[in-house]
Amino acid sequence: HYGRGSRRSGGESSKEVATAIRGAIILAKLSVIPERRGFWGAKIGAPHTIPCKVTGHCGSVTMRLVPAPKGTGLVAARVPKKLLQFAGIEDVYTSSRGSTKTLGNFVKATFFAIAESYAYLTPEFWKETKFTKSPYQEFIDFLAKTGKVQTVAAVVAATPGYDVKSSVVSSDKVY
């Protein structure tokens, strides 16, 4: 049993019905994809929509999913609405182009749009940036002792968080 937050799609053909069903189940289990849900506006409660606008393509069908405010519901046609309900998305606007009467392509385009929601790296998943000192800041004392400081003082002075008054700087040599 697969819970909310993942979807799968499977289709198989065979001479016998039981074999086709078994193959479709195996294919569906192998093609499980993660999905990312997000908020529209304030982050209150559980995620209820998709995090950003996403698009899926299959054949001539293009399916676009747009985040919607809480309480909007699924604004979609009958077929993609079922897939979006299975995915656990509560509020979303949809837009489709192409020959949507080919239901296989319509469903797959919706499936690919849901899969694309996981492709975006949203700010809450960004790694924390660790800032390091520039080589001029790190080795200013050594440069001052050896007399190899020229216009480094100007570079260091422009660097935020560094106190120039506490460092000895000799700018008499120019290279």
C-alpha positions as CSV (number, residue, x, y, z in Angstrom):
1,H,0.0,0.0,0.0
2,Y,1.4,3.4,-1.0
3,G,0.4,6.4,1.1
4,R,0.1,10.0,0.3
5,G,3.1,11.6,-1.3
6,S,3.8,9.0,-4.0
7,R,2.1,8.0,-7.2
8,R,2.6,5.1,-9.6
9,S,1.5,4.3,-13.1
10,G,1.5,1.0,-14.8
11,G,0.2,-0.6,-18.0
12,E,1.0,-4.0,-19.5
13,S,-0.3,-6.2,-22.3
14,S,-0.4,-10.0,-22.6
15,K,-2.4,-12.8,-24.3
16,E,-4.0,-13.6,-20.9
17,V,-5.8,-11.2,-18.7
18,A,-4.3,-12.4,-15.4
19,T,-0.8,-12.1,-16.8
20,A,-1.5,-8.6,-18.0
21,I,-2.9,-7.6,-14.6
22,R,0.1,-9.1,-12.8
23,G,2.5,-7.3,-15.2
24,A,0.7,-4.0,-14.8
25,I,1.0,-4.3,-11.0
26,I,4.7,-5.0,-11.2
27,L,5.2,-2.1,-13.5
28,A,3.2,0.2,-11.3
29,K,5.3,-0.8,-8.3
30,L,8.5,-0.2,-10.2
31,S,7.5,3.3,-11.4
32,V,6.6,4.8,-8.0
33,I,7.5,8.6,-8.0
34,P,7.7,11.1,-5.2
35,E,5.6,14.2,-5.2
36,R,6.1,17.5,-3.4
37,R,3.2,19.4,-2.0
38,G,3.3,23.0,-0.8
39,F,1.4,26.0,0.4
40,W,-0.3,28.9,-1.3
41,G,0.3,32.0,0.8
42,A,0.8,31.4,4.5
43,K,2.2,28.1,5.8
44,I,-0.8,27.2,7.9
45,G,-1.7,23.6,8.5
46,A,-0.6,20.7,6.2
47,P,0.6,21.3,2.7
48,H,-2.5,21.4,0.5
49,T,-1.3,22.3,-3.1
50,I,1.7,22.0,-5.3
51,P,4.7,24.2,-4.5
52,C,5.0,25.9,-7.9
53,K,3.6,25.9,-11.5
54,V,4.5,22.7,-13.2
55,T,3.9,21.3,-16.7
56,G,3.7,17.7,-18.0
57,H,3.7,16.6,-21.7
58,C,2.6,13.4,-23.3
59,G,1.8,13.1,-27.0
60,S,0.0,16.2,-28.0
61,V,-1.4,16.9,-24.5
62,T,0.2,19.5,-22.3
63,M,-1.0,19.6,-18.7
64,R,-0.2,22.6,-16.5
65,L,-0.8,22.6,-12.7
66,V,-1.0,25.9,-10.9
67,P,-1.1,26.3,-7.1
68,A,-4.4,27.4,-5.7
69,P,-5.6,29.0,-2.3
70,K,-6.8,26.8,0.4
71,G,-10.5,25.8,-0.1
72,T,-10.4,26.1,-3.9
73,G,-10.6,22.4,-4.5
74,L,-9.5,20.6,-7.6
75,V,-10.3,22.7,-10.7
76,A,-9.8,20.0,-13.3
77,A,-11.5,17.7,-15.7
78,R,-12.9,14.4,-14.5
79,V,-9.9,12.2,-15.4
80,P,-7.0,14.3,-14.0
81,K,-9.1,15.2,-11.0
82,K,-9.1,11.5,-9.9
83,L,-5.3,11.3,-10.3
84,L,-4.8,14.5,-8.3
85,Q,-7.1,13.2,-5.6
86,F,-5.1,10.0,-5.4
87,A,-1.9,12.1,-5.1
88,G,-3.4,13.9,-2.0
89,I,-3.5,17.3,-3.6
90,E,-6.5,19.3,-2.3
91,D,-6.3,22.6,-4.1
92,V,-5.0,23.2,-7.6
93,Y,-5.9,25.0,-10.9
94,T,-5.3,23.0,-14.1
95,S,-4.9,24.0,-17.7
96,S,-4.6,21.6,-20.6
97,R,-3.9,21.8,-24.3
98,G,-3.9,19.3,-27.1
99,S,-6.1,16.4,-27.8
100,T,-7.4,15.6,-24.3
101,K,-9.9,13.0,-25.5
102,T,-7.0,10.6,-25.8
103,L,-7.3,9.7,-22.1
104,G,-4.1,7.8,-21.9
105,N,-2.0,10.8,-22.9
106,F,-4.2,13.0,-20.7
107,V,-3.5,10.9,-17.6
108,K,0.2,10.5,-18.4
109,A,0.6,14.3,-18.9
110,T,-1.0,14.8,-15.5
111,F,1.3,12.1,-14.0
112,F,4.4,13.7,-15.5
113,A,3.3,17.2,-14.2
114,I,2.9,15.7,-10.7
115,A,6.4,14.1,-11.0
116,E,7.9,17.4,-12.1
117,S,6.8,19.0,-8.8
118,Y,9.6,17.1,-7.1
119,A,12.2,18.4,-9.5
120,Y,12.2,21.9,-8.1
121,L,14.5,22.7,-5.1
122,T,12.5,25.0,-2.9
123,P,14.2,27.2,-0.3
124,E,13.3,25.0,2.7
125,F,15.6,22.3,1.2
126,W,18.6,24.7,0.5
127,K,21.8,23.8,2.3
128,E,23.1,26.4,4.8
129,T,25.9,28.5,3.3
130,K,29.0,28.7,5.3
131,F,31.0,31.9,4.4
132,T,34.8,31.8,4.7
133,K,37.3,34.6,4.8
134,S,38.9,35.7,1.6
135,P,42.7,34.9,1.4
136,Y,43.4,38.6,1.9
137,Q,41.5,38.6,5.2
138,E,43.0,35.3,6.3
139,F,46.6,36.1,5.7
140,I,46.7,39.9,6.2
141,D,49.1,39.6,9.2
142,F,51.6,37.5,7.2
143,L,51.4,39.9,4.3
144,A,51.9,42.9,6.6
145,K,55.0,41.2,8.2
146,T,56.7,40.4,4.9
147,G,55.9,43.9,3.5
148,K,54.0,42.5,0.5
149,V,50.9,44.5,1.1
150,Q,50.1,46.9,-1.6
151,T,46.5,47.8,-2.3
152,V,45.3,44.9,-0.2
153,A,44.2,47.4,2.5
154,A,41.6,48.8,0.1
155,V,40.3,45.3,-0.6
156,V,40.2,44.3,3.0
157,A,38.6,47.6,4.0
158,A,35.8,46.9,1.6
159,T,35.2,43.5,3.1
160,P,32.3,43.5,5.6
161,G,33.1,42.4,9.2
162,Y,36.8,43.1,9.1
163,D,38.4,45.8,11.3
164,V,41.2,47.5,9.4
165,K,42.4,49.5,12.5
166,S,43.4,46.3,14.3
167,S,45.7,45.1,11.5
168,V,49.1,46.4,10.6
169,V,49.2,47.4,7.0
170,S,52.2,48.8,5.1
171,S,51.4,50.2,1.7
172,D,54.8,51.6,0.9
173,K,55.7,48.9,-1.6
174,V,53.9,48.9,-4.9
175,Y,54.2,46.0,-7.3
